[in-house]
Amino acid sequence: MPASALLAFIEHRPTPFLIQFSENFGIRYYGLGYLLGFLCAGWLFRRYYRAGLTPLDPEASMDLMVALIMGVLIGGRLGSYLLYDGWKTFPQDPLGIFKVWQGGMASHGGFIGVTIAAWWFARRRKLHIGDLVVSAAPPGLFLVRIANFLNGELWGKPSVVPWAMYFDRTGGDRIPRHPSQLYEAALEGLLLLGLMQWRFWRSDVIKKQPGRLTGEFLIAYAAVRIFCERFREPDRGVDLIFGLSRGTFFSLFMIAGGVALLIYSTRTRSERKP
């Protein structure tokens, strides 16, 4: 008798709506995750300003938030379409990229969009804001991963751990699987939130080594994402790259970028010394 037959696994019931008005229309947890994530970031920016840790006043912080929202939404959607083979449907569905109601956002694409938006904002204001942005990003990552779980998407690989779940209602077949969305919520969200806030408030890295916290975030996020990919089922219909899942492969570039920022910040600190 297989081990799975001896265990009573949890039946996952997808609940994508907080309030549902019709079959496909309502207030979705996914959208709420993004909204609350941005609100948390705005609240943190205000706290930083009151503590004298950022030159951005509330009005400037609001302008930054608008830029970041656009960066996340556009970058996340383009990333899902271009990095995860959505473009292959272009001949049959040339307007598919605009069908946001069908889902499809990529975290790595969102990071690229945020990077471009932050660079544009910083260049206009002649400020370094990367460290501020990454310190406020984890709450949004946590909330969106929770929304992924509620939607029953991005489930994990087959497993017989006691907390395994059936995701057959959302395409996971009648096979117990890791609730990998919760692993990602805990590591990408809560763990990185604690790390970023500890570094932001308990060290002088923001003032003396601009860019270092951003580098640390990129490396830490990539590390936990690669770890979580061990438990997450690869996207169906999306080919591996050099035997690696897309999430793992793209995370390698984040590590490279993080290391480059650490080197840059160290050199910058050395140049500032009298």
C-alpha positions, -999 to 999 in steps of 0.1 A, spaced: 0 0 0 15 34 -10 23 58 18 -2 83 4 -30 59 11 -23 60 48 -26 98 51 -56 121 49 -43 149 28 -59 184 27 -84 192 0 -76 226 -14 -107 247 -23 -99 276 -46 -113 309 -33 -101 336 -57 -128 362 -48 -133 381 -16 -166 393 -30 -180 378 -62 -205 396 -83 -207 372 -113 -188 342 -126 -157 361 -136 -162 395 -119 -156 405 -84 -130 417 -59 -101 392 -63 -76 384 -36 -49 386 -63 -57 423 -70 -60 429 -32 -26 414 -27 -10 440 -50 -31 468 -36 -22 460 1 14 454 -9 16 490 -23 -1 504 7 24 487 30 52 501 10 37 536 12 34 533 50 70 522 53 81 552 32 63 575 55 80 559 85 114 563 69 108 599 62 97 606 98 128 589 110 150 610 87 161 580 67 148 592 33 147 626 16 114 617 0 85 636 16 50 621 14 42 639 -19 74 626 -35 68 591 -20 34 591 -37 49 600 -70 74 571 -65 45 547 -57 28 556 -89 59 549 -109 65 516 -91 29 505 -96 32 510 -133 66 492 -133 52 462 -115 20 459 -136 37 464 -170 68 445 -162 50 416 -146 26 413 -175 53 416 -202 75 392 -182 48 366 -181 42 369 -218 78 370 -229 97 350 -203 72 322 -200 64 315 -236 31 334 -237 44 349 -270 40 316 -287 2 321 -288 6 354 -307 -3 340 -342 -36 326 -328 -43 353 -302 -24 386 -311 -42 405 -283 -35 379 -256 -10 401 -238 -38 425 -230 -61 399 -215 -50 405 -179 -83 391 -166 -71 357 -176 -41 360 -152 -4 359 -160 21 379 -140 58 371 -136 78 381 -105 110 385 -125 93 406 -150 79 427 -122 114 432 -108 126 444 -142 97 468 -144 103 481 -109 140 486 -117 133 507 -147 107 527 -129 130 533 -99 159 542 -123 137 567 -141 124 583 -109 159 584 -93 174 600 -124 148 628 -124 152 635 -87 190 628 -87 186 604 -57 194 568 -49 162 550 -40 169 514 -48 175 505 -11 143 521 -1 123 502 -27 137 467 -19 132 473 18 95 478 12 90 450 -14 86 419 8 50 426 21 38 427 -15 56 394 -23 40 378 8 5 389 0 7 379 -37 20 345 -28 -9 341 -4 -32 351 -33 -16 324 -55 -24 299 -28 -60 310 -25 -64 308 -63 -49 273 -62 -23 282 -88 15 275 -89 11 244 -68 40 222 -59 55 188 -68 39 156 -57 47 148 -20 34 127 9 44 152 37 15 155 62 6 189 50 4 180 13 -27 191 -5 -49 181 -34 -50 208 -61 -71 188 -85 -98 215 -88 -72 238 -104 -54 213 -126 -31 196 -101 -46 161 -107 -57 139 -78 -21 138 -65 -10 152 -31 14 181 -36 35 206 -17 17 239 -10 47 256 -25 29 290 -26 30 290 12 67 282 12 73 311 -11 51 334 10 71 325 41 106 329 26 102 355 -1 78 375 20 82 371 58 119 361 59 130 388 35 108 414 53 126 406 86 160 407 69 155 439 50 139 458 80 167 446 103 194 458 79 175 491 72 170 501 108 199 484 126 228 493 104 243 523 86 242 505 52 217 530 38 238 561 44 273 547 40 269 521 13 242 530 -11 232 500 -33 244 474 -9 210 466 5 196 463 -30 224 438 -38 217 418 -6 180 417 -15 186 404 -50 209 377 -38 186 367 -9 155 367 -31 172 346 -57 185 321 -31 151 315 -16 134 314 -50 158 287 -62 152 268 -30 114 270 -34 117 259 -70 128 225 -57 92 221 -44 73 239 -71 59 221 -101 74 236 -133 48 255 -155 32 231 -179 40 237 -215 71 258 -206 104 242 -215 133 240 -191 165 260 -198 197 240 -195 177 216 -173 166 244 -150 131 258 -144 125 293 -156 123 306 -120 157 291 -112 174 302 -145 162 339 -142 172 340 -105 209 334 -116 209 368 -133 196 383 -101 225 368 -82 249 382 -107 233 417 -104 233 415 -66 270 406 -66 278 435 -89 259 459 -66 278 446 -36 311 452 -53 300 487 -65 288 497 -30 321 485 -14 341 506 -39 319 536 -33 324 534 4 362 531 -1 362 562 -23 343 582 3 368 576 31 391 605 37 
